[in-house]
Amino acid sequence: MPGGRATLQRVESLHRRKGVSLTLHRDGVTPDITVYAKVFGAQLEELAGSLTDTVRRVKISNYAIASSAWPGPPRRGDTIGGYVIESVDSRAVGDIVVVHILEVAKAL
């Protein structure tokens, strides 16, 4: 089984080839960073009784975060590609954080 660094590099390489480029933003933090992401299908969730909004899952590698001064990991309230991050599930191999699975909602 490959180690955490090799897995991180493989995930980043796959996202660069097959994913999309998105901007990760946190208020008060500059600069924003570009990450490569895999965006999963949407589902509708009911919000505030009658409002609906598209909720998606976005998977990003930790590569750009780890190799920059950006204060990762992503957290609730950050934005990515025009979506607000609602929750973050970070996954590691050994002591190396490899990916963050984000549940996001389109900013209103």
Secondary structure, DSSP 8 states (H G I E B T S, - for coil): ---HHHHHHHHHHHHHHHSEEEEEE-TT--S-EEEEEEE---EEEEETTTEEEEEEEEEEESHHHHTSS---S--TT-EETTEEEEEEEEEEETTEEEEEEEEEEE--
